[in-house]
């Protein structure tokens, strides 16, 4: 309590606010870098799904029925991966707030 008697309370509150703000900014920078890494990961997997999924559909020498089944499976994988991406983005926005 002696410390408070010699220091203006507004200065002390400013010091606490500044330190909290500085700590949260470093957390925001880390979260931004994590978002970038995860977004790059999602894009890379989208490209891999395209290469290994659509390629066999276009260049396969099977029947039309086999190609259609492969195409539907690839679309299902795209849909699931897109849902995961949207869930990640929603969760990352919630973390920021």
NUVO-994297 format. One record per residue: residue number from 1; residue in one letter; x, y, z of N, C-alpha, C, O in turn. Coordinates in nm, 2 decimals. Example, Ala and Ser with C-alpha at 12.3 -4.5 7.8 and 13.67 -1.06 7.14 Angstrom:
2
<1, a, <1.32, -0.57, 0.78>, <1.23, -0.45, 0.78>, <1.32, -0.33, 0.78>, <1.42, -0.33, 0.85>>;
<2, s, <1.28, -0.22, 0.71>, <1.37, -0.11, 0.71>, <1.29, 0.00, 0.79>, <1.34, 0.11, 0.80>>;
END
This chain:
97
<1, x, <0.08, -0.12, 0.00>, <0.00, 0.00, 0.00>, <0.09, 0.13, 0.00>, <0.04, 0.23, -0.05>>;
<2, x, <0.20, 0.12, 0.05>, <0.29, 0.24, 0.06>, <0.32, 0.28, -0.09>, <0.34, 0.39, -0.12>>;
<3, x, <0.34, 0.18, -0.18>, <0.37, 0.20, -0.32>, <0.26, 0.29, -0.38>, <0.29, 0.38, -0.46>>;
<4, x, <0.14, 0.27, -0.35>, <0.03, 0.34, -0.41>, <0.02, 0.49, -0.36>, <-0.02, 0.58, -0.43>>;
<5, x, <0.07, 0.51, -0.24>, <0.07, 0.64, -0.18>, <0.16, 0.74, -0.26>, <0.14, 0.86, -0.27>>;
<6, x, <0.27, 0.68, -0.31>, <0.37, 0.77, -0.38>, <0.35, 0.78, -0.53>, <0.41, 0.86, -0.60>>;
<7, x, <0.27, 0.69, -0.59>, <0.25, 0.68, -0.73>, <0.11, 0.72, -0.76>, <0.02, 0.67, -0.70>>;
<8, x, <0.09, 0.80, -0.86>, <-0.04, 0.84, -0.91>, <-0.11, 0.71, -0.96>, <-0.06, 0.63, -1.03>>;
<9, x, <-0.24, 0.70, -0.92>, <-0.31, 0.58, -0.96>, <-0.33, 0.57, -1.11>, <-0.34, 0.46, -1.16>>;
<10, x, <-0.35, 0.68, -1.18>, <-0.37, 0.68, -1.32>, <-0.24, 0.62, -1.39>, <-0.25, 0.55, -1.49>>;
<11, x, <-0.13, 0.66, -1.34>, <0.00, 0.60, -1.40>, <0.00, 0.45, -1.38>, <0.04, 0.38, -1.47>>;
<12, x, <-0.03, 0.41, -1.26>, <-0.03, 0.26, -1.24>, <-0.13, 0.19, -1.32>, <-0.09, 0.08, -1.38>>;
<13, x, <-0.25, 0.24, -1.34>, <-0.35, 0.18, -1.43>, <-0.30, 0.17, -1.57>, <-0.32, 0.08, -1.65>>;
<14, x, <-0.23, 0.28, -1.62>, <-0.18, 0.29, -1.75>, <-0.07, 0.18, -1.77>, <-0.07, 0.11, -1.87>>;
<15, x, <0.01, 0.16, -1.67>, <0.12, 0.06, -1.68>, <0.06, -0.08, -1.69>, <0.10, -0.16, -1.77>>;
<16, x, <-0.05, -0.11, -1.61>, <-0.11, -0.24, -1.62>, <-0.17, -0.26, -1.76>, <-0.16, -0.36, -1.82>>;
<17, x, <-0.25, -0.16, -1.81>, <-0.31, -0.16, -1.94>, <-0.21, -0.18, -2.05>, <-0.23, -0.26, -2.14>>;
<18, x, <-0.10, -0.11, -2.04>, <0.00, -0.12, -2.15>, <0.07, -0.26, -2.15>, <0.09, -0.31, -2.26>>;
<19, x, <0.09, -0.32, -2.03>, <0.15, -0.45, -2.03>, <0.05, -0.55, -2.08>, <0.10, -0.65, -2.15>>;
<20, x, <-0.07, -0.54, -2.05>, <-0.17, -0.64, -2.10>, <-0.18, -0.63, -2.25>, <-0.19, -0.73, -2.32>>;
<21, x, <-0.18, -0.50, -2.30>, <-0.19, -0.48, -2.44>, <-0.07, -0.54, -2.52>, <-0.08, -0.60, -2.62>>;
<22, x, <0.05, -0.52, -2.46>, <0.17, -0.56, -2.52>, <0.17, -0.72, -2.53>, <0.21, -0.78, -2.63>>;
<23, x, <0.13, -0.78, -2.42>, <0.12, -0.93, -2.42>, <0.02, -0.98, -2.52>, <0.05, -1.08, -2.58>>;
<24, x, <-0.09, -0.91, -2.53>, <-0.20, -0.96, -2.62>, <-0.15, -0.94, -2.76>, <-0.19, -1.02, -2.85>>;
<25, x, <-0.08, -0.84, -2.79>, <-0.03, -0.82, -2.93>, <0.07, -0.93, -2.97>, <0.06, -0.98, -3.09>>;
<26, x, <0.15, -0.98, -2.88>, <0.24, -1.09, -2.92>, <0.16, -1.21, -2.94>, <0.19, -1.29, -3.03>>;
<27, x, <0.05, -1.23, -2.87>, <-0.04, -1.35, -2.89>, <-0.11, -1.34, -3.02>, <-0.13, -1.44, -3.09>>;
<28, x, <-0.15, -1.21, -3.06>, <-0.21, -1.19, -3.19>, <-0.12, -1.22, -3.30>, <-0.16, -1.28, -3.41>>;
<29, x, <0.01, -1.18, -3.29>, <0.11, -1.21, -3.39>, <0.13, -1.36, -3.41>, <0.14, -1.41, -3.52>>;
<30, x, <0.13, -1.44, -3.30>, <0.14, -1.58, -3.30>, <0.02, -1.64, -3.37>, <0.03, -1.73, -3.45>>;
<31, x, <-0.10, -1.59, -3.34>, <-0.22, -1.65, -3.39>, <-0.22, -1.62, -3.54>, <-0.27, -1.70, -3.62>>;
<32, x, <-0.18, -1.50, -3.59>, <-0.18, -1.47, -3.73>, <-0.08, -1.56, -3.80>, <-0.12, -1.61, -3.91>>;
<33, x, <0.03, -1.59, -3.75>, <0.12, -1.68, -3.82>, <0.07, -1.83, -3.82>, <0.09, -1.90, -3.92>>;
<34, x, <0.00, -1.87, -3.71>, <-0.06, -2.00, -3.71>, <-0.17, -2.00, -3.82>, <-0.19, -2.10, -3.89>>;
<35, x, <-0.25, -1.90, -3.83>, <-0.36, -1.89, -3.94>, <-0.30, -1.90, -4.07>, <-0.35, -1.98, -4.16>>;
<36, x, <-0.19, -1.84, -4.10>, <-0.12, -1.84, -4.23>, <-0.07, -1.99, -4.26>, <-0.09, -2.04, -4.37>>;
<37, x, <-0.01, -2.05, -4.16>, <0.04, -2.18, -4.18>, <-0.07, -2.28, -4.20>, <-0.06, -2.37, -4.29>>;
<38, x, <-0.18, -2.27, -4.13>, <-0.29, -2.36, -4.15>, <-0.36, -2.34, -4.28>, <-0.41, -2.43, -4.35>>;
<39, x, <-0.37, -2.21, -4.32>, <-0.43, -2.18, -4.45>, <-0.35, -2.24, -4.57>, <-0.40, -2.29, -4.66>>;
<40, x, <-0.22, -2.23, -4.55>, <-0.13, -2.29, -4.65>, <-0.15, -2.44, -4.66>, <-0.15, -2.50, -4.76>>;
<41, x, <-0.16, -2.50, -4.54>, <-0.18, -2.64, -4.53>, <-0.31, -2.68, -4.60>, <-0.32, -2.78, -4.67>>;
<42, x, <-0.42, -2.61, -4.57>, <-0.55, -2.64, -4.64>, <-0.54, -2.63, -4.79>, <-0.59, -2.71, -4.86>>;
<43, x, <-0.47, -2.52, -4.84>, <-0.46, -2.50, -4.98>, <-0.37, -2.62, -5.04>, <-0.40, -2.67, -5.15>>;
<44, x, <-0.27, -2.66, -4.97>, <-0.18, -2.77, -5.02>, <-0.26, -2.90, -5.03>, <-0.25, -2.97, -5.13>>;
<45, x, <-0.35, -2.92, -4.93>, <-0.43, -3.04, -4.94>, <-0.53, -3.03, -5.05>, <-0.57, -3.13, -5.11>>;
<46, x, <-0.59, -2.92, -5.07>, <-0.68, -2.90, -5.18>, <-0.62, -2.93, -5.31>, <-0.68, -2.99, -5.40>>;
<47, x, <-0.49, -2.88, -5.33>, <-0.42, -2.91, -5.45>, <-0.39, -3.06, -5.47>, <-0.40, -3.12, -5.58>>;
<48, x, <-0.36, -3.13, -5.36>, <-0.33, -3.27, -5.36>, <-0.46, -3.35, -5.39>, <-0.46, -3.44, -5.47>>;
<49, x, <-0.57, -3.31, -5.34>, <-0.70, -3.37, -5.37>, <-0.73, -3.35, -5.52>, <-0.78, -3.44, -5.58>>;
<50, x, <-0.71, -3.23, -5.57>, <-0.73, -3.21, -5.71>, <-0.64, -3.30, -5.80>, <-0.69, -3.36, -5.89>>;
<51, x, <-0.51, -3.30, -5.76>, <-0.42, -3.38, -5.85>, <-0.45, -3.53, -5.84>, <-0.46, -3.59, -5.95>>;
<52, x, <-0.47, -3.58, -5.72>, <-0.49, -3.72, -5.71>, <-0.63, -3.77, -5.72>, <-0.66, -3.89, -5.73>>;
<53, x, <-0.73, -3.67, -5.72>, <-0.87, -3.70, -5.73>, <-0.92, -3.68, -5.87>, <-0.99, -3.77, -5.93>>;
<54, x, <-0.90, -3.56, -5.92>, <-0.96, -3.53, -6.06>, <-0.88, -3.60, -6.17>, <-0.93, -3.63, -6.27>>;
<55, x, <-0.75, -3.61, -6.15>, <-0.66, -3.68, -6.25>, <-0.71, -3.81, -6.29>, <-0.73, -3.84, -6.40>>;
<56, x, <-0.74, -3.90, -6.19>, <-0.79, -4.03, -6.23>, <-0.93, -4.03, -6.29>, <-0.96, -4.11, -6.37>>;
<57, x, <-1.01, -3.93, -6.26>, <-1.14, -3.92, -6.32>, <-1.12, -3.88, -6.47>, <-1.19, -3.94, -6.55>>;
<58, x, <-1.03, -3.79, -6.50>, <-1.02, -3.75, -6.64>, <-0.94, -3.85, -6.72>, <-0.98, -3.88, -6.83>>;
<59, x, <-0.83, -3.91, -6.67>, <-0.74, -3.99, -6.74>, <-0.76, -4.14, -6.72>, <-0.69, -4.22, -6.78>>;
<60, x, <-0.86, -4.18, -6.64>, <-0.89, -4.32, -6.62>, <-0.94, -4.39, -6.74>, <-1.01, -4.33, -6.83>>;
<61, x, <-0.90, -4.52, -6.76>, <-0.95, -4.59, -6.87>, <-1.06, -4.69, -6.83>, <-1.08, -4.79, -6.91>>;
<62, x, <-1.13, -4.67, -6.72>, <-1.24, -4.76, -6.68>, <-1.37, -4.72, -6.75>, <-1.37, -4.64, -6.84>>;
<63, x, <-1.47, -4.78, -6.70>, <-1.60, -4.75, -6.76>, <-1.65, -4.62, -6.71>, <-1.60, -4.56, -6.62>>;
<64, x, <-1.76, -4.57, -6.77>, <-1.82, -4.44, -6.73>, <-1.87, -4.45, -6.59>, <-1.86, -4.35, -6.51>>;
<65, x, <-1.92, -4.56, -6.55>, <-1.97, -4.58, -6.42>, <-1.86, -4.57, -6.31>, <-1.88, -4.51, -6.21>>;
<66, x, <-1.75, -4.63, -6.34>, <-1.63, -4.62, -6.25>, <-1.59, -4.48, -6.24>, <-1.55, -4.43, -6.13>>;
<67, x, <-1.58, -4.41, -6.35>, <-1.54, -4.27, -6.34>, <-1.64, -4.18, -6.27>, <-1.59, -4.09, -6.19>>;
<68, x, <-1.77, -4.21, -6.28>, <-1.87, -4.13, -6.21>, <-1.86, -4.16, -6.06>, <-1.87, -4.06, -5.98>>;
<69, x, <-1.84, -4.28, -6.02>, <-1.82, -4.31, -5.88>, <-1.70, -4.25, -5.82>, <-1.70, -4.19, -5.71>>;
<70, x, <-1.59, -4.25, -5.89>, <-1.46, -4.18, -5.85>, <-1.49, -4.03, -5.84>, <-1.44, -3.97, -5.74>>;
<71, x, <-1.56, -3.97, -5.93>, <-1.59, -3.83, -5.93>, <-1.67, -3.80, -5.81>, <-1.65, -3.69, -5.74>>;
<72, x, <-1.77, -3.88, -5.78>, <-1.86, -3.85, -5.66>, <-1.78, -3.86, -5.53>, <-1.80, -3.78, -5.43>>;
<73, x, <-1.69, -3.96, -5.52>, <-1.61, -3.97, -5.40>, <-1.52, -3.85, -5.39>, <-1.50, -3.80, -5.28>>;
<74, x, <-1.46, -3.80, -5.50>, <-1.37, -3.69, -5.49>, <-1.45, -3.56, -5.45>, <-1.40, -3.48, -5.37>>;
<75, x, <-1.58, -3.55, -5.50>, <-1.66, -3.44, -5.46>, <-1.69, -3.45, -5.31>, <-1.70, -3.34, -5.24>>;
<76, x, <-1.72, -3.57, -5.26>, <-1.74, -3.58, -5.12>, <-1.62, -3.54, -5.03>, <-1.63, -3.48, -4.93>>;
<77, x, <-1.50, -3.58, -5.08>, <-1.38, -3.54, -5.01>, <-1.36, -3.39, -5.01>, <-1.32, -3.33, -4.91>>;
<78, x, <-1.39, -3.33, -5.13>, <-1.38, -3.18, -5.13>, <-1.48, -3.12, -5.04>, <-1.44, -3.02, -4.97>>;
<79, x, <-1.60, -3.17, -5.03>, <-1.70, -3.11, -4.94>, <-1.66, -3.12, -4.79>, <-1.67, -3.03, -4.72>>;
<80, x, <-1.61, -3.24, -4.75>, <-1.56, -3.26, -4.62>, <-1.44, -3.17, -4.58>, <-1.44, -3.11, -4.47>>;
<81, x, <-1.35, -3.16, -4.67>, <-1.24, -3.07, -4.65>, <-1.28, -2.92, -4.64>, <-1.22, -2.85, -4.56>>;
<82, x, <-1.38, -2.88, -4.72>, <-1.43, -2.75, -4.72>, <-1.50, -2.72, -4.58>, <-1.48, -2.61, -4.53>>;
<83, x, <-1.57, -2.82, -4.53>, <-1.64, -2.80, -4.40>, <-1.53, -2.79, -4.29>, <-1.55, -2.70, -4.20>>;
<84, x, <-1.43, -2.87, -4.30>, <-1.32, -2.85, -4.20>, <-1.25, -2.72, -4.21>, <-1.22, -2.66, -4.11>>;
<85, x, <-1.24, -2.66, -4.33>, <-1.18, -2.53, -4.34>, <-1.27, -2.42, -4.28>, <-1.22, -2.34, -4.21>>;
<86, x, <-1.40, -2.43, -4.30>, <-1.49, -2.34, -4.25>, <-1.50, -2.35, -4.09>, <-1.50, -2.25, -4.03>>;
<87, x, <-1.49, -2.47, -4.04>, <-1.49, -2.49, -3.90>, <-1.36, -2.42, -3.84>, <-1.36, -2.36, -3.73>>;
<88, x, <-1.25, -2.44, -3.91>, <-1.12, -2.39, -3.86>, <-1.13, -2.23, -3.86>, <-1.08, -2.17, -3.76>>;
<89, x, <-1.18, -2.18, -3.97>, <-1.19, -2.03, -3.97>, <-1.28, -1.97, -3.86>, <-1.25, -1.87, -3.80>>;
<90, x, <-1.39, -2.04, -3.84>, <-1.49, -2.00, -3.74>, <-1.42, -2.01, -3.60>, <-1.43, -1.92, -3.51>>;
<91, x, <-1.35, -2.12, -3.57>, <-1.28, -2.13, -3.45>, <-1.17, -2.03, -3.43>, <-1.15, -1.98, -3.32>>;
<92, x, <-1.09, -2.00, -3.53>, <-0.98, -1.91, -3.52>, <-1.04, -1.77, -3.50>, <-0.97, -1.69, -3.43>>;
<93, x, <-1.15, -1.73, -3.56>, <-1.21, -1.60, -3.53>, <-1.26, -1.60, -3.38>, <-1.25, -1.49, -3.32>>;
<94, x, <-1.31, -1.71, -3.33>, <-1.36, -1.71, -3.19>, <-1.24, -1.70, -3.10>, <-1.25, -1.64, -2.99>>;
<95, x, <-1.12, -1.75, -3.13>, <-1.00, -1.74, -3.05>, <-0.96, -1.60, -3.04>, <-0.91, -1.55, -2.94>>;
<96, x, <-0.97, -1.52, -3.15>, <-0.92, -1.38, -3.15>, <-1.01, -1.29, -3.06>, <-0.95, -1.20, -3.00>>;
<97, x, <-1.14, -1.32, -3.06>, <-1.22, -1.23, -2.98>, <-1.21, -1.25, -2.83>, <-1.27, -1.18, -2.75>>;
END
